[in-house]
Amino acid sequence: MSCPICGEDTVTQVRPFCSKRCADIDLAKWLNGSYAVPSQREEGEETGVSETEDTVPGPH
């Protein structure tokens, strides 16, 4: 199996990556939005959550 980031052979401790560095690069891509899962929802379609349900009440 090869590392999805650089193509080198994988290492068991950080599988499916070859190093901690490549694992961190992959995590950073997820966190900054480079990877995304496509939505089945049409753009502009209602989410089903009303505006009142969307707000979090403050402390009493």
C-alpha positions in Angstrom: 0.0 0.0 0.0 1.3 3.5 -0.8 0.8 6.7 1.1 -2.1 8.8 -0.3 -0.1 12.0 0.2 3.4 11.3 -1.2 3.2 7.7 -2.7 5.9 6.2 -0.4 5.4 2.8 1.3 3.2 3.0 4.4 4.3 2.5 8.0 2.2 0.4 10.3 2.2 3.0 13.1 0.7 5.7 10.9 -1.1 3.6 8.3 -2.3 4.5 5.7 0.4 7.1 5.7 4.2 6.8 5.5 4.9 9.3 8.3 3.4 11.5 10.9 4.1 14.4 8.6 1.9 13.0 5.8 -0.8 12.2 8.4 -0.7 15.8 9.6 -0.8 17.1 6.0 -3.9 15.0 5.4 -5.5 16.3 8.7 -4.8 19.9 7.7 -6.5 19.4 4.4 -9.7 18.2 6.2 -9.6 21.0 8.7 -9.1 23.8 6.1 -11.8 22.5 3.8 -9.7 21.2 1.0 -11.5 17.9 1.2 -15.3 18.0 1.2 -18.1 15.5 1.0 -20.6 16.5 -1.6 -24.2 17.4 -0.4 -27.3 15.9 -1.9 -29.2 19.1 -1.1 -30.0 21.6 -3.8 -28.5 25.1 -3.3 -31.0 27.4 -1.6 -33.1 24.4 -0.4 -34.6 24.7 3.1 -32.7 22.8 5.8 -35.8 22.1 7.9 -34.5 23.9 11.0 -36.4 27.0 11.9 -34.5 30.2 12.9 -35.6 29.8 16.5 -34.3 26.2 16.7 -31.0 27.3 15.2 -30.2 29.8 18.0 -28.7 28.6 21.3 -30.3 30.2 24.3 -28.0 32.1 26.7 -27.7 31.4 30.4 -30.7 32.4 32.6 
